[in-house]
Amino acid sequence: MQPLYTVRKKLIPTIMQKLLYFSILLCLPLIAGAADNGPGYPNIKIGVLSQFHIMHNQSLDFTSVNDAGGYGLTWERQMYLRRMRVLIGGNISERTSFFFETDAPNIGYVNQSGEKNMRLSVFVQDAQIQHVFSEHIGIIAGLQLVGITRNGLQSAASLMAVDYGSHQFFASGPLENLAGRDLGMNVRGFLFDRRLEYRAGLFSGKNEDRTSPYRFTARLNYSFIDREAGFFYTGTTLGSGKIMSLGGGIDLQDNYYGIAADAFFDYPVFPFGSLTASVSYAYIDSGEPREGRTDFSGQFPKQNIFFVETGLFIPSSNLQPYLKYEMKDVREDTNDNGVANKLRSGDRIGFGCNYYIAAHRMSVKLLYERISGNYPIPAPPYFESVKRNQIVLQIQYFTF
């Protein structure tokens, strides 16, 4: 059996050639069809997403630790704007659309030194253009959300929990992403009566210099009941849909690779309401370093990531109680009896309840989580397991 990096070395150049070919095709209808936009084009719409958080979180007191451990816990509080986004989208023609989004995150968040962030730091988060040749193939180019799990590709406005899974954007730091976004080009389309969605993208990824290899991602998602056409997946339909889907993806750049699989279910369960369930698994590995190539060693230790959330929307009260569980299990080969792996592993379990005043346009969400992690101590076993508590209240306003 050939090593994975050898298979990629043969496979990816062929895929790159096809993607570049399609990118040339993208320009043709934009030039030839400029005078044939039809009535109503171009058009534009503007929206806002605001998520205000009140958080009470237990943090570690490092001053109390000794050879035997004994980390203390201190309750901290936060009041801040988790997200403050302006969304702009529209159509240039019947087949060509664009999406642009800015964000000013964590306004008012207090850092560890006690300083409150009141400076408005606005940055471009999404800037993409899409041209659809047919339902079978389209091109999305620009700064866009990149992910191989459903939760990592969901809209922040329709999440069931107050935020994404803690490890869904595992590639952001090592691959020089911005909030899970990367610069590149996606080929996307639908097959088999629009039930099978495919995505295959070529992205900038990590750049040690101008000779660094491209990043490649691919994803398949099959819908058994309702078809999902949007670029961003929904986290819960609040009883308006019947979705059952299976998906999987792969993320590659040089010796790093990540693979993932997920399942999603959102269906009315009369007379109670609508049940939503989402589960995903991802395996990540930086592979073996090779001289003269982009080196991800240490940034992507071998690890398993599990994510589960399930909730029940009750339309008579507009309430949605839900449960959430996440786990990160690092399995890197070490010579320290696994201490380093323990320090990088952990899990969190939580339960919450959402109240939808006007569906996703206006909602109030409450989430409690029990967070388990391991922290270093000077004496054997050289780590201590600590459990912390966190409570988050979110008020969301969204229009687009």
C-alpha positions in Angstrom: 0.0 0.0 0.0 1.4 3.4 -1.0 2.0 6.0 1.7 -0.6 8.7 1.9 1.8 11.5 0.9 2.8 9.5 -2.2 -0.8 9.2 -3.3 -1.3 12.9 -2.7 1.8 13.7 -4.8 0.3 12.0 -7.8 -3.4 13.0 -7.2 -3.2 16.7 -6.3 -1.4 18.1 -9.4 -4.1 16.6 -11.6 -6.8 18.2 -9.5 -5.0 21.5 -9.6 -4.9 21.5 -13.4 -8.7 21.0 -13.5 -9.3 23.7 -11.0 -7.2 26.2 -12.9 -9.0 25.2 -16.1 -12.3 25.9 -14.5 -11.0 29.3 -13.2 -10.4 30.3 -16.8 -13.9 29.3 -17.7 -15.2 31.5 -14.9 -14.0 34.6 -16.6 -15.8 33.9 -19.9 -19.5 34.4 -18.8 -18.5 37.5 -16.8 -17.2 39.1 -20.0 -19.6 37.7 -22.5 -22.7 38.1 -20.3 -22.1 41.6 -19.0 -24.7 43.0 -21.4 -27.2 40.2 -20.7 -27.9 40.6 -17.0 -31.6 40.7 -17.4 -34.2 42.7 -15.4 -33.4 43.2 -11.7 -29.7 42.9 -12.0 -27.5 43.9 -10.4 -29.0 43.9 -7.0 -27.7 44.2 -3.4 -28.9 43.5 0.1 -27.3 44.5 3.5 -27.7 42.7 6.8 -26.4 42.7 10.4 -25.5 40.0 12.8 -25.0 41.0 16.5 -24.4 38.5 19.3 -24.1 40.0 22.8 -22.6 37.7 25.5 -22.7 37.7 29.3 -20.3 35.0 30.5 -19.3 33.7 33.9 -16.2 31.4 33.6 -14.0 29.7 36.1 -10.3 30.3 35.4 -7.3 28.7 36.9 -5.3 30.2 39.7 -1.7 29.3 38.9 -0.3 30.8 42.1 -1.8 28.0 44.3 -0.2 25.0 42.5 2.5 23.0 44.2 4.2 19.6 43.7 1.0 17.8 44.4 -1.1 20.0 42.2 -3.9 22.0 43.8 -5.0 24.4 41.1 -7.5 26.9 42.5 -10.5 28.3 40.5 -11.6 31.8 40.3 -15.0 33.0 38.9 -14.6 35.7 36.2 -17.2 37.6 34.4 -17.4 39.1 30.9 -19.9 41.3 29.1 -19.0 41.8 25.4 -20.1 41.7 21.8 -19.0 38.3 20.6 -19.8 39.2 17.0 -20.7 42.5 15.3 -20.9 41.8 11.6 -22.1 43.7 8.5 -23.2 41.5 5.6 -23.4 42.6 2.0 -24.6 40.3 -0.8 -26.3 40.3 -4.1 -26.3 39.3 -7.7 -24.4 40.7 -10.6 -26.4 38.6 -13.0 -28.7 35.6 -12.8 -25.8 33.2 -12.4 -23.2 35.4 -10.7 -23.5 36.4 -7.0 -21.2 37.9 -4.4 -20.9 37.9 -0.6 -19.0 40.3 1.6 -18.8 40.4 5.4 -17.0 42.3 8.0 -16.6 41.5 11.7 -15.6 43.4 14.8 -15.4 40.6 17.4 -15.1 40.6 21.2 -15.8 44.3 21.8 -15.6 44.8 25.5 -13.8 41.6 26.3 -11.5 41.8 29.3 -8.1 40.2 28.8 -6.0 38.6 31.5 -4.3 41.8 32.4 -7.7 43.4 33.2 -7.8 45.6 30.1 -11.2 46.0 28.4 -11.1 46.0 24.6 -13.2 49.0 23.5 -11.3 49.6 20.3 -13.3 48.8 17.2 -11.1 46.5 15.2 -13.1 45.9 12.0 -11.7 43.4 9.4 -12.9 41.7 6.2 -14.0 38.2 7.1 -15.6 37.0 3.8 -15.1 38.3 0.3 -16.2 35.9 -2.3 -17.8 35.8 -5.8 -19.7 32.8 -7.2 -20.6 31.9 -10.7 -22.9 29.0 -11.4 -22.6 27.4 -14.8 -25.3 24.8 -14.0 -26.5 23.0 -11.0 -23.7 20.5 -11.6 -20.8 23.0 -11.4 -20.0 26.4 -10.1 -16.9 28.4 -9.0 -16.5 30.3 -5.7 -13.4 32.5 -5.5 -12.0 34.8 -2.8 -11.8 34.8 1.0 -14.2 32.1 2.2 -15.0 29.7 5.0 -13.1 26.5 4.6 -13.9 23.4 6.6 -14.4 19.6 6.3 -17.1 19.2 8.9 -20.7 20.4 8.8 -20.4 22.4 12.1 -17.3 24.2 10.7 -19.3 25.2 7.6 -22.4 26.4 9.4 -23.7 30.0 9.5 -23.0 31.7 12.8 -26.5 33.1 12.7 -28.2 29.7 12.7 -26.1 27.7 15.2 -28.0 25.8 17.8 -25.5 26.4 20.5 -24.1 29.8 21.4 -21.0 29.1 19.3 -19.2 26.6 17.1 -17.5 23.6 18.5 -14.3 24.5 20.3 -12.1 22.5 17.8 -13.9 22.9 14.5 -11.4 25.5 13.3 -8.4 23.5 14.2 -6.5 24.6 11.1 -6.9 28.4 11.6 -3.6 29.0 13.4 -1.2 26.5 11.7 -2.6 27.3 8.2 -2.7 31.1 8.7 -6.4 31.3 8.4 -8.6 34.1 9.6 -11.6 32.8 11.7 -11.6 29.6 9.6 -11.4 31.5 6.3 -8.7 31.1 3.6 -8.0 32.6 0.2 -8.7 30.3 -2.7 -11.1 28.9 -5.2 -13.8 26.3 -4.7 -15.4 24.1 -7.4 -18.9 23.3 -6.1 -22.0 21.6 -7.6 -24.8 19.0 -7.1 -25.3 15.6 -8.6 -27.9 12.8 -8.5 -31.1 15.0 -8.5 -29.3 17.6 -6.4 -28.8 15.3 -3.4 -25.1 14.9 -3.6 -23.1 18.1 -3.0 -19.4 18.2 -3.7 -16.8 20.9 -2.9 -13.1 20.8 -4.1 -11.0 23.8 -3.3 -7.4 25.0 -3.8 -6.3 27.5 -1.1 -3.3 29.5 0.0 -2.8 27.7 3.3 0.4 28.2 5.2 3.2 30.1 3.4 6.7 29.8 4.6 7.8 31.4 1.4 6.4 31.8 -2.2 7.3 28.2 -3.0 5.1 26.6 -0.4 2.6 24.1 -1.7 -1.1 24.8 -2.1 -3.7 23.6 0.4 -6.4 21.3 -1.0 -9.8 20.6 0.5 -12.6 18.4 -0.7 -16.0 17.5 0.8 -19.1 15.4 -0.1 -22.5 15.8 1.5 -25.5 13.6 0.6 -29.1 14.8 1.5 -31.7 12.0 1.9 -34.8 14.2 2.3 -34.7 18.0 1.9 -31.9 19.3 -0.4 -29.6 22.0 1.0 -28.5 24.5 -1.6 -26.8 27.2 0.4 -23.0 27.7 0.8 -23.5 27.9 4.6 -25.2 24.9 6.3 -27.9 25.5 8.9 -27.5 24.4 12.6 -31.2 23.9 13.2 -34.3 24.6 11.0 -36.6 25.2 14.0 -39.2 22.8 12.5 -39.2 24.3 9.0 -37.2 21.5 7.4 -36.7 17.8 7.1 -33.0 17.1 6.7 -31.0 13.9 7.0 -27.5 14.0 5.6 -24.1 12.3 5.7 -20.9 14.1 4.9 -17.2 13.8 4.9 -14.1 15.8 3.9 -10.4 15.9 3.5 -7.9 18.7 4.1 -4.3 18.5 2.8 -1.2 20.6 2.6 2.2 18.9 2.1 2.7 16.5 5.1 -0.4 17.7 7.0 -3.7 16.0 6.5 -7.1 16.0 8.2 -10.1 13.7 7.4 -13.6 14.0 8.8 -17.1 12.5 8.7 -20.4 13.9 10.0 -24.1 13.2 10.1 -27.0 15.6 10.6 -30.7 15.1 11.4 -33.4 17.7 11.7 -37.0 16.4 11.5 -40.4 17.1 13.1 -41.3 14.6 15.8 -44.9 15.1 16.5 -46.5 16.0 18.9 -43.4 17.2 20.6 -41.7 19.5 18.1 -38.6 19.2 15.9 -35.5 17.1 16.8 -32.0 18.3 15.7 -28.9 16.1 16.1 -25.4 16.7 14.7 -22.3 14.5 15.1 -18.8 14.6 13.6 -15.4 13.0 13.9 -12.1 14.3 12.6 -8.6 12.9 12.6 -5.6 15.2 12.2 -2.0 14.4 11.6 1.0 16.5 10.6 2.8 13.5 9.1 6.5 13.1 8.9 8.6 16.3 8.2 10.6 16.3 5.0 13.6 18.5 4.3 12.9 21.6 2.3 9.1 21.4 2.6 6.4 23.1 4.6 6.8 21.7 8.1 3.7 21.3 10.3 5.4 19.1 13.0 4.1 20.0 16.4 1.4 22.2 15.1 -0.9 19.3 14.2 -0.2 16.5 16.6 -2.0 13.2 15.9 -5.5 13.7 17.4 -9.1 12.7 17.3 -11.9 15.3 17.6 -15.4 14.3 18.5 -18.4 16.6 18.4 -22.1 15.9 19.3 -25.1 18.2 19.9 -28.8 17.4 20.0 -31.8 19.5 20.8 -35.6 19.6 20.7 -37.5 22.6 19.4 -40.9 23.0 20.9 -43.0 25.3 18.7 -45.7 25.9 21.2 -43.2 27.7 23.5 -40.5 28.6 21.0 -38.0 26.9 23.4 -35.2 24.5 22.4 -33.4 22.6 25.2 -30.2 21.0 23.9 -27.1 18.9 24.9 -23.6 19.3 23.7 -20.4 17.2 24.0 -16.9 17.7 22.6 -13.6 15.8 23.0 -10.1 16.3 21.8 -7.8 13.2 22.2 -4.2 13.8 21.3 -2.3 10.6 20.4 1.2 11.8 19.4 4.2 9.5 19.8 6.1 10.8 22.8 8.9 9.7 25.2 7.3 11.2 28.3 4.7 8.5 29.0 2.0 10.5 27.3 2.2 13.6 29.6 2.3 16.0 26.6 -0.7 14.3 25.1 -2.6 14.6 28.4 -1.8 18.3 28.6 -3.3 18.9 25.1 -6.4 16.7 25.5 -9.7 17.4 27.2 -13.5 17.4 26.9 -16.5 19.5 27.6 -20.1 18.7 28.2 -23.0 21.1 28.4 -26.7 21.7 28.3 -28.6 24.8 27.4 -31.9 26.2 26.3 -32.8 28.7 23.6 -35.8 31.0 23.3 -36.6 32.2 19.8 -38.4 35.5 19.8 -38.4 35.7 16.0 -36.7 32.5 14.8 -33.0 33.1 14.1 -33.6 36.8 13.6 -34.0 37.4 17.4 -33.1 34.8 20.0 -31.9 34.4 23.6 -29.6 31.4 24.4 -28.3 30.0 27.6 -25.5 27.4 27.9 -23.8 25.8 30.8 -20.6 23.7 30.2 -18.4 21.5 32.4 -14.9 21.8 30.9 -12.3 19.1 31.8 -8.6 19.6 31.1 -5.1 18.6 32.3 -2.5 21.0 33.5 1.2 20.7 34.5 2.5 20.1 38.0 6.2 19.7 39.0 6.0 16.1 40.4 4.7 12.8 39.0 2.4 12.2 37.2 3.3 15.7 36.0 -0.3 16.7 35.3 -3.5 17.3 37.2 -7.0 16.9 35.9 -9.1 20.0 36.6 -12.8 20.6 35.9 -14.1 24.1 35.3 -17.6 25.6 34.9 -18.8 28.1 32.3 -22.1 29.8 31.8 -22.9 31.9 28.7 -26.0 34.0 28.0 -26.3 35.2 24.4 -28.8 37.7 22.8 -28.8 37.6 19.0 -30.1 39.9 16.4 -29.8 39.0 12.7 -31.2 40.3 9.5 -30.1 39.7 5.9 
